[in-house]
């Protein structure tokens, strides 16, 4: 039971959600979406002020405007009911399970509906979402030697009328939403005449005039005019063979197609990017080796024009996501070094908000082609697995996206927002004092209660480990710290989460630690810790007082000694003067006496 902001109390029975208003003394109820025959164990309120609960492995949301909605589901096969349920301040749902670990669901992420693969990804998807058999519609029969691999050969695109076009093997058609079936077009004879195992469509796209274009296994390219119902060969296979195939011992296999007003672009499995001039049919081949390593690799997969900037093409490869500049014939690569989860980009699927969704070996990645912002989704976010397959994707007319992998396939409505508005706090995870954890030192205390750290002078080499308290994508948090009284400015340390200080001098300091959210916005919440390094005993105030007293005593004794010495010296000088005077008097007396005697003797002649 939980109380809502309007005073209502919410609880449930096995069939419905029940609301009771104590002041009005009234009841109302809302039936569950599914008859689970279970009552709710926990109802929690999220930061969005909506109520959430778990029932038989499914997570539901309620608000007065939309009612009850299912927003998530655990991937548990058995014992689905959660043993504990919590919604935290950042919008994450935490579910404790019975011997299946702790599950995390991000309310700000898309809700990934998952399904097991029975026939193939596209076959199962079209059966479920369109009610048609892709194999029967497009002639991909179980007798086909690559029947189980049909999704590797499916190509899809949307025209200016927002009609979904699909190409598979010998057939091309668009989905008629009103009639609920595919309208098939005949393929040109050149494409139908290809070898059985390798025939069919390998590229599907639309030009600026809205005409559909296709490419075949042997480099044949054609466009279809719906007005005349005629195919027009844009580049014969013979031209491709003469210009490209003769240079190689093995055939070059195109895998995807794009066109603009002047050029046809074909990606290949092992031989780079092929450019065909629409007017002259001249062909240029760009590879990793020639010319001048224009591309970071020659093993290319999908090809998508930039939705806004006409000069750019985006290419999936085994070395990352390639941004190719058509006018300058240059490229830049986005890979692990730029924050992608993996270098194998199996699929590139644009959504309605302008983002690209990349299928990799380590999950789905939302990538913005202008800002280069990245958001990663993995099994912990509700995906059936993290390893996806080449060309196993489809954008549905209702803007939902589907991707297939080795663990099944997923369907979801993408969110266009990369902005994370959560403001995480920072907490200490460990403090090392002279390489010893604080809980093993005499200064032990819980890190959560640590506000002041008082240490002696010989415990002055300190390491602070910390973590931002945001759990949806903690690998995207960045940190900075400053020790006021020692550092003049902030230290920006990226994704590292430790501050190191060696041989800090005695004094008072304040440690400040700050963290960004997953969008790179600095949180206003700054962690602070007062740090005091006590001086040694001979540098304390009472030691200085003693030194001052001792110095005063020494000076006083010295002064007394000097006074005494001066007095002794003066006395000696006086005595010496007295002695000199006495000697002078004696000399004068002697002279006077001698003179007197001499004067008393008569003079003789």
C-alpha positions in Angstrom: 0.0 0.0 0.0 1.2 3.5 -0.8 -0.2 7.0 -0.4 -0.4 9.2 -3.5 0.1 13.0 -3.4 -3.6 13.5 -3.7 -4.2 11.5 -0.5 -5.4 8.3 -2.2 -4.2 4.9 -0.9 -3.4 2.3 -3.5 -3.5 -1.5 -3.0 -4.6 -4.4 -5.0 -6.3 -7.8 -5.2 -5.6 -10.5 -7.8 -7.7 -8.7 -10.5 -7.3 -5.0 -10.1 -5.7 -1.9 -8.7 -7.8 -0.4 -5.9 -7.8 3.3 -4.9 -9.3 4.5 -1.6 -9.7 8.2 -0.7 -9.9 8.5 3.1 -11.5 12.0 3.1 -14.1 11.2 0.5 -14.5 7.6 1.9 -14.7 6.4 -1.7 -13.3 3.5 -3.7 -12.4 3.2 -7.3 -10.5 0.4 -9.2 -8.6 -0.1 -12.4 -8.4 -3.7 -13.8 -5.0 -5.3 -14.6 -3.9 -5.6 -18.2 -3.5 -9.4 -17.8 -5.1 -11.9 -15.6 -2.1 -12.9 -13.6 -4.2 -14.2 -10.7 -1.6 -12.6 -8.3 -1.7 -9.6 -6.1 0.9 -6.8 -6.0 3.6 -7.2 -3.3 5.1 -3.7 -3.7 4.0 -0.4 -5.2 6.7 2.3 -5.5 6.6 5.9 -6.6 9.2 6.9 -9.2 10.9 10.3 -9.6 8.3 11.1 -12.2 5.6 10.8 -9.5 4.1 7.7 -11.2 3.4 4.4 -9.5 5.3 1.3 -10.4 5.0 -2.3 -9.4 6.1 -5.8 -10.5 3.8 -8.7 -11.3 5.0 -12.1 -12.5 8.2 -10.7 -14.0 6.5 -7.7 -15.7 6.9 -4.1 -14.6 3.9 -1.8 -14.8 3.3 1.9 -14.5 0.2 3.9 -13.6 -0.8 7.5 -13.9 -4.3 9.0 -14.1 -3.9 10.1 -17.7 -2.6 6.9 -19.3 -3.8 4.3 -16.8 -1.9 1.1 -16.5 1.0 0.4 -18.9 3.6 -2.3 -19.1 7.0 -0.7 -19.3 9.4 -3.5 -18.8 9.9 -7.2 -18.3 12.6 -9.3 -16.8 14.3 -12.0 -18.9 13.7 -14.8 -16.4 12.4 -18.0 -17.8 11.3 -19.5 -14.5 10.4 -18.1 -11.0 9.8 -14.7 -12.6 8.3 -13.0 -9.5 10.7 -10.6 -7.8 11.7 -11.0 -4.2 12.3 -7.2 -3.8 11.4 -4.1 -5.8 12.7 -0.6 -5.7 12.7 2.6 -7.8 15.6 4.9 -7.1 15.9 8.7 -7.5 17.5 8.4 -10.9 14.6 6.4 -12.4 16.2 3.0 -12.2 14.2 0.0 -11.2 15.9 -2.7 -9.1 14.5 -6.2 -8.9 15.9 -8.8 -6.6 15.2 -12.3 -7.8 15.2 -15.8 -6.5 18.8 -17.1 -7.2 19.0 -15.1 -10.5 20.8 -12.0 -9.3 19.9 -8.4 -9.2 18.1 -7.0 -12.3 18.2 -3.3 -13.4 15.7 -1.6 -15.6 16.2 2.0 -16.8 12.9 3.9 -17.1 14.5 6.4 -19.4 15.6 3.7 -21.9 13.3 2.1 -24.5 11.2 -0.9 -23.5 12.7 -3.8 -25.3 10.2 -6.5 -26.2 12.1 -9.7 -26.8 11.3 -12.9 -28.7 13.0 -16.2 -29.5 13.9 -16.9 -33.1 12.0 -19.9 -34.6 12.5 -19.7 -38.3 14.6 -16.6 -39.0 14.5 -13.0 -37.7 12.6 -11.4 -40.6 10.2 -14.4 -41.0 9.3 -14.3 -37.3 9.0 -10.5 -37.3 6.7 -10.4 -40.4 4.5 -13.1 -39.0 4.1 -11.3 -35.7 3.8 -7.7 -36.9 2.4 -8.0 -40.4 0.6 -11.3 -40.3 2.3 -12.5 -43.5 4.9 -15.1 -44.3 8.0 -13.5 -45.7 9.2 -16.7 -47.3 6.0 -17.4 -49.1 5.5 -13.8 -50.2 9.0 -13.5 -51.6 9.5 -17.0 -52.8 12.1 -17.9 -50.2 11.1 -21.6 -49.8 12.4 -24.1 -47.2 14.1 -25.9 -50.2 16.4 -22.9 -50.7 19.9 -23.8 -49.7 20.2 -20.6 -47.6 16.7 -20.7 -46.2 17.8 -20.3 -42.6 19.9 -17.3 -43.6 17.2 -15.3 -45.3 17.7 -12.3 -43.0 21.3 -11.8 -44.3 19.7 -11.2 -47.7 16.8 -9.0 -46.8 17.1 -5.3 -47.8 14.5 -2.7 -46.8 13.9 1.0 -47.3 11.1 3.6 -47.2 9.9 5.8 -50.1 8.7 9.4 -49.9 5.1 8.1 -49.3 6.4 6.3 -46.1 5.8 2.9 -47.7 8.0 0.1 -46.6 9.8 -1.6 -49.5 11.4 -5.0 -49.0 13.7 -6.9 -51.4 14.5 -10.6 -51.0 16.0 -12.9 -53.6 14.1 -12.5 -56.9 11.3 -10.3 -55.5 10.8 -6.7 -54.6 7.7 -5.1 -53.2 6.1 -2.6 -50.9 3.7 -3.0 -48.1 0.1 -1.9 -48.8 -1.1 -0.9 -45.3 -4.7 -0.6 -46.3 -4.8 -4.0 -48.0 -2.5 -5.6 -45.5 -0.3 -7.3 -48.1 2.8 -6.8 -50.2 2.6 -5.5 -53.8 5.3 -7.2 -55.8 7.2 -5.8 -58.8 8.8 -7.9 -61.5 12.6 -7.8 -61.4 14.6 -7.0 -64.5 15.6 -10.0 -66.6 19.3 -9.3 -65.9 18.9 -9.8 -62.2 16.8 -13.0 -62.6 19.4 -14.5 -64.8 22.1 -14.7 -62.1 23.4 -17.9 -60.6 20.8 -19.6 -58.3 22.8 -19.5 -55.1 23.9 -15.9 -55.5 21.1 -14.2 -57.4 18.8 -11.6 -56.0 18.9 -8.1 -54.5 21.9 -7.0 -52.6 21.1 -3.3 -52.3 17.9 -1.3 -52.0 17.5 2.5 -51.8 15.7 5.6 -53.1 17.0 8.6 -55.0 16.0 12.2 -54.5 13.2 11.9 -57.0 11.6 9.0 -55.1 12.6 6.2 -57.6 13.6 2.9 -56.1 17.0 1.5 -56.9 18.4 -2.0 -56.6 21.8 -3.7 -57.0 22.6 -7.3 -57.6 25.3 -9.7 -56.6 27.3 -9.1 -59.8 27.3 -5.3 -59.6 24.2 -4.8 -61.8 22.3 -1.6 -60.8 18.8 -0.5 -62.0 16.0 1.9 -61.1 12.3 1.5 -61.4 9.8 4.2 -62.7 6.4 3.6 -61.1 4.8 5.8 -63.7 5.9 3.7 -66.7 6.3 0.5 -64.7 9.6 0.1 -66.4 13.1 -0.8 -65.1 16.1 1.2 -66.3 19.6 -0.2 -66.2 21.8 2.3 -64.5 25.0 0.3 -64.6 25.3 -3.0 -66.4 27.0 -5.9 -64.7 29.3 -6.1 -67.6 30.8 -2.7 -66.9 31.3 -3.6 -63.3 33.0 -6.9 -64.3 35.3 -5.2 -66.8 36.4 -2.4 -64.5 36.6 -4.3 -61.2 36.4 -8.1 -61.4 39.3 -8.4 -63.8 41.6 -6.9 -61.2 40.9 -9.6 -58.8 41.3 -13.4 -58.8 38.0 -13.8 -56.8 34.7 -12.0 -57.5 33.9 -8.8 -55.7 30.6 -9.1 -53.8 28.5 -5.9 -53.3 26.5 -5.9 -50.2 24.7 -2.5 -50.0 23.7 0.5 -52.2 23.3 4.3 -52.0 22.8 6.9 -54.8 22.9 10.6 -55.2 22.5 12.9 -58.2 25.9 12.0 -59.7 27.2 8.8 -58.2 26.3 5.2 -57.3 27.9 3.8 -54.2 28.4 0.1 -53.5 29.9 -1.4 -50.4 31.7 -4.7 -50.7 32.5 -7.6 -48.4 36.3 -7.4 -48.8 37.1 -4.8 -51.5 36.2 -1.4 -50.2 33.8 1.1 -51.7 32.9 1.2 -55.4 31.9 4.5 -57.0 30.1 4.5 -60.3 29.6 7.8 -62.2 26.0 7.8 -63.3 26.7 9.8 -66.5 29.9 8.2 -67.8 29.7 4.8 -66.0 33.3 5.2 -65.0 34.2 3.2 -61.9 36.5 4.1 -59.0 37.4 1.6 -56.2 38.4 3.0 -52.8 40.1 0.6 -50.5 42.2 0.6 -47.3 45.4 0.2 -49.4 44.6 2.4 -52.4 44.4 5.3 -52.8 46.3 6.7 -49.8 44.2 4.6 -47.3 41.1 6.6 -47.8 39.2 4.0 -45.8 40.3 2.5 -42.5 39.4 -1.0 -43.8 38.2 -2.7 -47.0 35.7 -5.0 -45.3 32.5 -3.0 -45.4 28.9 -3.8 -44.6 25.9 -1.4 -44.5 25.6 2.0 -46.1 23.4 4.9 -45.0 23.3 8.5 -46.3 23.4 11.2 -43.7 19.8 12.3 -43.1 20.8 16.0 -43.1 24.2 16.5 -44.7 24.2 15.3 -48.3 28.0 15.1 -48.5 28.2 12.4 -45.9 27.8 8.6 -46.1 27.9 6.4 -43.0 29.4 2.9 -43.5 29.4 0.0 -41.2 32.6 -2.1 -41.0 34.5 -4.5 -38.8 36.8 -1.6 -37.8 34.1 0.8 -36.6 31.6 3.3 -38.0 33.0 5.2 -41.0 31.9 8.7 -41.9 32.8 9.1 -45.6 33.0 12.6 -47.1 31.9 12.3 -50.8 33.4 15.6 -52.0 36.9 15.2 -50.5 37.0 11.4 -50.7 38.1 11.3 -47.0 36.8 9.5 -44.0 36.9 9.4 -40.2 36.3 6.5 -38.0 34.3 6.0 -34.8 35.4 3.0 -32.9 36.3 1.8 -29.3 38.5 4.8 -29.0 35.6 7.2 -29.5 33.3 5.3 -27.1 31.6 2.7 -29.2 31.1 -0.6 -27.4 32.6 -2.6 -30.3 34.3 -2.2 -33.6 32.0 -4.5 -35.6 29.1 -2.4 -36.9 26.7 -5.0 -38.4 23.8 -2.6 -39.1 23.0 1.1 -39.2 19.3 1.9 -38.8 18.1 5.6 -38.7 15.1 6.4 -36.5 12.6 9.2 -36.9 14.4 11.5 -34.4 17.6 11.6 -36.5 19.7 9.1 -34.5 21.4 6.0 -35.8 21.0 2.6 -34.1 24.1 0.5 -34.4 24.0 -3.3 -34.0 27.3 -4.7 -32.7 28.8 -7.7 -30.9 28.3 -5.9 -27.6 24.8 -4.6 -27.7 22.8 -1.9 -29.4 24.2 1.6 -29.6 22.3 4.8 -30.1 24.6 7.3 -32.0 23.8 10.8 -33.0 25.5 11.6 -36.4 25.9 15.3 -35.6 26.8 15.5 -31.9 28.4 12.0 -31.8 26.7 11.3 -28.5 26.5 7.6 -27.7 24.1 5.6 -25.6 24.7 1.9 -25.1 22.0 -0.8 -24.4 23.0 -4.3 -23.4 21.4 -7.4 -21.9 21.2 -5.7 -18.5 18.8 -3.2 -20.2 16.5 -5.9 -21.4 18.0 -7.1 -24.7 17.8 -10.8 -25.3 21.6 -10.9 -25.9 24.4 -8.6 -27.0 25.6 -10.2 -30.2 23.7 -9.1 -33.3 23.9 -10.2 -36.9 24.5 -8.4 -40.2 21.4 -6.9 -41.9 19.1 -8.3 -39.1 17.1 -5.1 -38.7 13.9 -3.4 -39.8 12.2 -0.1 -39.2 8.4 -0.7 -39.0 5.8 1.8 -40.3 4.8 2.6 -36.7 8.5 3.8 -36.1 9.4 0.8 -34.0 12.8 -0.7 -34.6 13.6 -4.4 -34.6 17.0 -6.1 -34.4 18.0 -9.8 -34.5 20.9 -11.6 -32.9 22.1 -15.0 -31.9 20.0 -15.0 -28.7 16.7 -13.9 -30.3 15.3 -10.6 -31.5 14.0 -7.4 -29.9 11.4 -4.8 -30.9 11.2 -1.3 -29.3 10.1 2.3 -29.8 13.2 4.4 -29.8 13.7 7.4 -27.6 15.3 10.4 -29.3 16.7 12.0 -26.1 20.3 11.6 -25.3 20.1 14.2 -22.5 20.4 12.9 -18.9 18.8 15.3 -16.4 19.8 13.3 -13.3 22.2 15.0 -10.9 24.3 12.3 -9.3 26.1 12.6 -6.0 29.5 11.2 -5.1 30.5 8.8 -2.4 33.8 7.5 -1.2 34.4 3.8 -1.9 37.9 3.5 -0.3 40.6 5.5 1.4 44.1 4.3 1.5 46.5 5.8 4.1 50.1 4.9 3.3 48.7 2.1 1.1 46.6 0.6 3.9 42.8 0.7 3.7 41.3 3.0 6.3 39.2 0.2 7.8 42.5 -1.6 8.7 44.1 1.5 10.4 43.6 2.9 13.9 41.5 5.7 12.2 38.8 3.3 11.1 35.3 4.6 10.6 32.5 4.0 8.1 33.2 5.8 4.8 29.6 7.0 4.6 30.1 8.8 7.9 33.5 10.2 7.1 33.3 14.0 7.1 36.7 14.8 8.7 40.0 12.9 8.6 42.6 13.8 11.2 46.0 12.2 10.6 49.5 12.4 12.1 52.4 13.8 10.1 53.7 10.3 9.1 50.4 9.2 7.7 50.4 11.7 4.9 50.3 9.6 1.6 46.6 9.2 0.8 44.5 7.8 -2.0 40.8 8.6 -2.2 38.6 6.2 -4.4 35.1 7.5 -5.2 32.1 6.7 -7.4 29.2 8.6 -8.8 26.0 7.3 -7.5 24.3 6.7 -10.9 24.0 3.2 -12.0 22.4 3.1 -15.5 25.6 3.7 -17.4 28.4 4.3 -14.8 31.1 3.8 -17.4 30.1 7.2 -18.9 30.5 9.3 -15.7 33.6 11.6 -15.6 35.2 13.1 -12.5 37.2 16.0 -11.2 38.7 16.8 -7.8 40.5 19.5 -5.9 42.3 19.6 -2.6 41.8 23.1 -1.4 44.9 24.4 0.3 47.1 22.3 -2.0 45.7 22.3 -5.5 45.2 25.7 -7.3 42.6 24.3 -9.7 40.4 21.3 -10.4 42.0 18.1 -11.6 40.0 16.6 -14.5 40.6 12.8 -14.6 38.0 11.6 -17.1 36.5 8.2 -16.2 39.2 7.5 -13.6 37.8 7.7 -10.1 40.7 8.2 -7.7 42.7 11.1 -6.2 46.4 10.4 -5.2 48.4 12.6 -2.8 51.9 11.8 -1.6 53.7 13.3 1.4 51.2 16.1 2.1 52.7 18.7 4.4 51.0 19.4 7.7 48.0 21.6 7.4 44.2 21.9 7.0 42.7 20.9 3.6 39.3 20.4 2.0 38.8 17.7 -0.5 36.2 18.4 -3.2 35.0 15.7 -5.7 32.5 16.3 -8.5 31.0 14.0 -11.1 29.0 14.4 -14.4 25.9 12.5 -15.4 25.9 10.3 -18.5 25.4 13.4 -20.7 28.6 15.0 -19.4 26.8 17.7 -17.3 28.5 18.5 -14.0 26.3 17.8 -11.0 25.7 20.6 -8.6 26.3 18.1 -5.7 30.0 18.3 -4.6 31.4 15.9 -2.1 33.6 17.6 0.6 35.9 16.2 3.2 37.9 18.1 5.7 41.5 16.8 6.0 43.9 17.7 8.8 47.5 16.5 8.7 48.9 17.0 12.2 52.5 18.3 12.5 55.2 16.3 14.4 55.5 17.1 18.1 58.5 19.3 17.5 56.5 21.5 15.2 53.4 22.0 17.4 52.4 25.3 19.1 53.5 24.2 22.5 56.9 23.1 21.0 57.2 26.6 19.5 56.2 28.1 22.9 58.9 26.0 24.6 61.4 27.1 22.0 60.5 30.7 22.6 60.7 30.3 26.3 64.0 28.6 26.0 65.3 31.3 23.7 64.1 34.0 26.1 65.9 32.2 29.0 69.1 31.9 27.1 69.0 35.5 26.0 68.3 36.6 29.6 71.2 34.5 31.0 73.4 35.9 28.3 72.4 39.5 29.1 73.1 38.9 32.7 76.4 37.3 31.9 77.3 40.3 29.7 76.3 42.7 32.4 78.4 40.9 35.0 81.3 40.8 32.6 81.0 44.4 31.8 81.0 45.3 35.5 84.1 43.1 36.1 85.8 44.8 33.3 84.9 48.2 34.6 86.1 47.3 38.0 89.4 46.1 36.7 89.8 49.3 34.7 89.1 51.4 37.8 91.6 49.4 39.8 94.2 49.7 37.0 93.6 53.5 37.0 93.9 53.6 40.7 97.1 51.6 40.5 98.4 53.9 37.9 97.5 57.0 39.9 99.2 55.5 43.0 102.3 54.8 41.0 102.2 58.3 39.7 101.9 59.7 43.2 104.7 57.5 44.3 106.9 58.6 41.5 106.0 62.2 42.2 106.8 61.8 45.9 110.1 60.2 45.0 111.0 63.0 42.6 109.9 65.6 45.2 111.9 63.9 47.9 115.0 63.7 45.7 114.7 67.3 44.7 114.4 68.4 48.4 117.5 66.5 49.4 119.4 67.9 46.5 118.4 71.4 47.4 119.6 71.1 51.0 123.2 70.3 50.0 125.5 73.4 50.0 127.1 74.4 46.7 130.9 74.1 46.7 133.3 75.9 44.6 
